[in-house]
C-alpha cells in the first residue's frame, strides 16, 4: 500500500480541522473589533454642487490622462516592435545573399 502515508495524513488533517471547529472561541472575533464597525461611527457629509462638479472634472481629467498614457505606451511598444522586425528582416535578407 503505497498510499497509506497519504491516507493517514488526510485523516490527521480532518481530525485537526474538527478539533479547531470544536474549540470554543476559535472563530469568534475580538469584541473590540466587532463594535468598531458600527454605522454610527461613519459620518458622511454631502458635497455641494460646486464640489461635485469639481470632483467630476477631476475624475474626467484623470481618466483622460490615463488613456493618453496608455496610448503613448502602446505607440512606444509598436515602434520598438517594428524596429526589431525591420532589423530581423534586414539581417535575414543579408544572410541569404
Secondary structure as the mmCIF struct_conf table of DSSP 4:
data_model
#
loop_
_struct_conf.conf_type_id
_struct_conf.id
_struct_conf.beg_label_comp_id
_struct_conf.beg_label_asym_id
_struct_conf.beg_label_seq_id
_struct_conf.end_label_comp_id
_struct_conf.end_label_asym_id
_struct_conf.end_label_seq_id
TURN_TY1_P TURN_TY1_P1 UNK A 2 UNK A 3
HELX_RH_AL_P HELX_RH_AL_P1 UNK A 4 UNK A 22
BEND BEND1 UNK A 23 UNK A 23
TURN_TY1_P TURN_TY1_P2 UNK A 24 UNK A 25
BEND BEND2 UNK A 26 UNK A 27
HELX_LH_PP_P HELX_LH_PP_P1 UNK A 28 UNK A 30
HELX_RH_AL_P HELX_RH_AL_P2 UNK A 31 UNK A 36
TURN_TY1_P TURN_TY1_P3 UNK A 37 UNK A 37
HELX_RH_3T_P HELX_RH_3T_P1 UNK A 39 UNK A 41
HELX_LH_PP_P HELX_LH_PP_P2 UNK A 46 UNK A 48
HELX_RH_AL_P HELX_RH_AL_P3 UNK A 49 UNK A 96
#
